[in-house]
Amino acid sequence: MTEARPRTGLEGPKRAPRFAIRTSLIYRETGQTSWRQGKIENISRSGLLFRGEHPLEPKTAVEMRFVLPVELLGESAAEVVCEGTVVRTTSASGTETLHTVAATIREYCFVRAKVSRA
């Protein structure tokens, strides 16, 4: 019989499962007008990790837009429009030209193209 171990609180919150999705996104600091290009590395229900051309400081509010592949939703592709906060950034170095940004997803909505039926 396995003995249950009490939680000490040191384990931290359970991390949401991450999905390796390699897709493009555009992002910008909230309030800015210029969008920047990036590539998503992975995503969960609570956040995403992406590589982008423009660094963002931790605690920066950020807007992000990307299209989820059809196979993830079981229906037509949807653009995800979301807002979040940068939690971590790793600067580009060496031959790497993109910065790595981890951001939370605070709010989101799906935007689907309307299909006209003839």
Secondary structure, 3 states (H helix, E strand, C coil): CCCCCCCCCCCCCCCCCCEEEEEEEEEEECCCCCCEEEEEEEECCCEEEEEECCCCCCCCEEEEEEEECHHHHCCCCEEEEEEEEEEEEECCCCCCCCEEEEEECCEEEEEECCCCCC
